[in-house]
Amino acid sequence: MQIGQSQGFELAEVQKLLQQMTGGMAIALYTTLAGLVVNLWLGLQLLLLDRLADRLAADILADAAAVGR
């Protein structure tokens, strides 16, 4: 129910509406927090994978240069 559709100003009704609203806001906060944590974790994994790939490519090029001498 929306606040604008209420017929009167009853305290119990307003409290119920506020509880529903804060429940929805809590869900939004938790999903945002979960998204941030997962994004940071995946970003760290991508950074480590990128560094490993760079190191592997450098080792392959160094080995190829050593064989070519």
C-alpha positions in Angstrom: 0.0 0.0 0.0 1.2 3.5 -0.8 1.1 6.3 1.7 -0.8 8.5 -0.7 -3.6 6.0 -1.0 -4.3 5.9 2.8 -7.6 7.2 3.8 -6.7 8.4 7.3 -3.7 9.0 9.5 -3.7 6.0 11.8 -0.5 5.4 13.8 -0.7 1.6 13.4 -1.1 1.9 9.6 1.8 4.3 9.3 4.1 2.1 11.4 3.2 -0.9 9.2 4.0 1.1 6.1 7.4 2.2 7.6 8.3 -1.3 8.5 7.6 -2.5 5.0 9.6 0.3 3.5 12.6 -0.3 5.8 12.5 -4.0 5.0 12.7 -3.2 1.3 15.6 -0.8 2.0 17.4 -3.4 4.0 17.2 -5.9 1.1 18.5 -3.2 -1.3 21.4 -2.4 1.0 22.4 -6.1 1.4 22.3 -6.7 -2.4 24.4 -3.6 -3.0 26.9 -4.8 -0.3 27.0 -8.3 -1.8 27.6 -6.8 -5.2 30.5 -4.7 -4.0 32.2 -7.6 -2.2 31.9 -9.9 -5.2 33.1 -7.1 -7.5 36.2 -6.5 -5.3 36.9 -10.3 -5.1 36.6 -10.8 -8.9 38.7 -7.7 -9.5 41.5 -9.0 -7.4 41.3 -12.4 -9.1 41.5 -10.7 -12.5 44.5 -8.7 -11.4 46.3 -11.8 -10.2 45.5 -13.7 -13.4 46.7 -10.8 -15.5 50.0 -10.6 -13.6 50.5 -14.3 -13.9 49.8 -14.2 -17.7 52.3 -11.3 -18.1 54.9 -13.3 -16.1 54.3 -16.4 -18.2 54.6 -14.5 -21.5 57.8 -12.9 -20.3 59.3 -16.3 -19.4 58.3 -17.7 -22.8 59.9 -14.8 -24.6 63.0 -15.1 -22.5 63.3 -18.8 -23.2 62.8 -18.2 -26.9 65.5 -15.6 -26.9 67.9 -18.0 -25.0 67.3 -20.8 -27.6 67.8 -18.4 -30.5 71.3 -17.4 -29.3 
